[in-house]
Amino acid sequence: MGDVVDVVSIDYQTVYAGTPVCDIIYFIVLSTDEKFRKQYFDELLTHYYTKLEEALKRLSVDPLEAYPKEKFYSDIKKVLPFAVVLGATVLPLITAEAENVPKVGNDSDVNDFILPPNELCAQRFRGIVSDCIKWGAI
């Protein structure tokens, strides 16, 4: 047999051909609260796009051709309503009280993931809706 080779596992279940804006909105909306977004939302988007430009240039790709800033911000406007869907579907899972987190196993079904609401989730969801209204997304 040959030499041992390092192996890297890649999980393709969430890979898709689409805008990177979905990822940044997912990250920002689910990992921050309304107060943080009010202060840093625009700065986070600017920082993200700047780093994306730098990465594209390192790969000898012209950002103006591949993904111009205007297209990035246009995509942001299109994807922002998705924040409400994230708030309704994913936020309850990440704000769940430890004792309510379902055990995942062979006998689990979708109903195990219907979690009782908690105040943190409600507060964060209200913030997402409020922000989406301010941003003109809904």
DRENKEVEX-197233 format. One line per 10 residues: number of its first residue (from 0); for each residue x, y, z of C-alpha. Coordinates in nm, 2 decimals. Layout:
// residues N
NUM) X:Y:Z | ... $
// end
This chain:
// residues 138
0) 0.00:0.00:0.00 | 0.10:0.36:-0.04 | 0.18:0.63:0.22 | -0.07:0.75:0.47 | -0.24:1.06:0.33 | -0.42:1.32:0.54 | -0.80:1.31:0.50 | -1.03:1.61:0.52 | -1.40:1.55:0.56 | -1.62:1.79:0.38 $
10) -1.99:1.82:0.46 | -2.17:1.92:0.14 | -2.52:1.92:0.28 | -2.54:2.30:0.30 | -2.33:2.38:-0.01 | -2.52:2.55:-0.28 | -2.45:2.78:-0.58 | -2.58:3.11:-0.47 | -2.50:3.44:-0.31 | -2.27:3.45:-0.01 $
20) -2.51:3.71:0.14 | -2.73:3.43:0.27 | -2.43:3.32:0.49 | -2.35:3.66:0.63 | -2.72:3.74:0.70 | -2.75:3.40:0.87 | -2.45:3.47:1.08 | -2.54:3.82:1.18 | -2.90:3.77:1.25 | -2.86:3.45:1.46 $
30) -2.55:3.55:1.65 | -2.64:3.91:1.75 | -2.92:4.10:1.91 | -3.10:4.42:1.80 | -2.88:4.65:2.00 | -2.56:4.50:1.85 | -2.70:4.51:1.50 | -2.81:4.88:1.54 | -2.45:4.97:1.63 | -2.25:4.74:1.39 $
40) -2.47:4.60:1.11 | -2.34:4.83:0.84 | -1.98:4.80:0.97 | -2.01:4.42:0.96 | -2.14:4.42:0.60 | -1.86:4.66:0.49 | -1.60:4.45:0.67 | -1.73:4.13:0.51 | -1.73:4.28:0.16 | -1.38:4.42:0.21 $
50) -1.25:4.08:0.31 | -1.43:3.91:0.02 | -1.26:4.15:-0.22 | -0.92:4.08:-0.07 | -0.98:3.70:-0.10 | -1.09:3.73:-0.46 | -0.78:3.94:-0.54 | -0.55:3.68:-0.38 | -0.71:3.43:-0.62 | -0.65:3.66:-0.91 $
60) -1.02:3.73:-0.95 | -1.14:4.08:-1.02 | -1.40:4.16:-0.76 | -1.56:4.42:-0.99 | -1.63:4.14:-1.24 | -1.70:3.85:-1.00 | -1.92:4.03:-0.74 | -1.93:4.41:-0.75 | -2.02:4.59:-0.43 | -2.35:4.72:-0.59 $
70) -2.46:4.35:-0.65 | -2.36:4.26:-0.29 | -2.58:4.53:-0.15 | -2.86:4.45:-0.39 | -2.84:4.09:-0.28 | -2.85:4.20:0.09 | -3.18:4.38:0.02 | -3.32:4.07:-0.15 | -3.21:3.83:0.13 | -3.30:4.04:0.43 $
80) -3.67:3.91:0.45 | -3.51:3.57:0.50 | -3.40:3.69:0.84 | -3.76:3.65:0.97 | -3.77:3.29:0.85 | -3.44:3.23:1.03 | -3.58:3.38:1.34 | -3.89:3.16:1.33 | -3.71:2.84:1.25 | -3.35:2.84:1.37 $
90) -3.35:3.09:1.66 | -3.56:2.87:1.89 | -3.30:2.59:1.85 | -3.00:2.82:1.94 | -3.18:2.99:2.23 | -3.33:2.68:2.38 | -3.28:2.62:2.75 | -3.03:2.33:2.80 | -3.29:2.11:2.97 | -3.52:2.14:2.67 $
100) -3.27:2.05:2.40 | -3.38:1.73:2.24 | -3.16:1.42:2.24 | -3.07:1.33:1.88 | -3.08:0.96:1.80 | -3.22:0.69:1.58 | -3.57:0.72:1.74 | -3.59:1.11:1.70 | -3.85:1.26:1.48 | -3.93:1.62:1.38 $
110) -4.17:1.67:1.67 | -3.88:1.64:1.91 | -3.75:1.97:1.77 | -4.06:2.17:1.86 | -3.93:2.35:2.16 | -4.11:2.55:2.42 | -4.06:2.93:2.37 | -3.84:3.12:2.61 | -3.80:3.49:2.68 | -3.46:3.51:2.51 $
120) -3.60:3.37:2.19 | -3.90:3.60:2.20 | -3.68:3.91:2.27 | -3.44:3.82:1.99 | -3.72:3.74:1.74 | -3.89:4.08:1.82 | -3.55:4.24:1.75 | -3.52:4.06:1.41 | -3.87:4.17:1.31 | -3.81:4.53:1.43 $
130) -3.48:4.54:1.23 | -3.64:4.40:0.92 | -3.90:4.68:0.94 | -3.63:4.94:0.98 | -3.43:4.80:0.69 | -3.74:4.81:0.47 | -3.73:4.43:0.43 | -4.08:4.37:0.55 $
// end
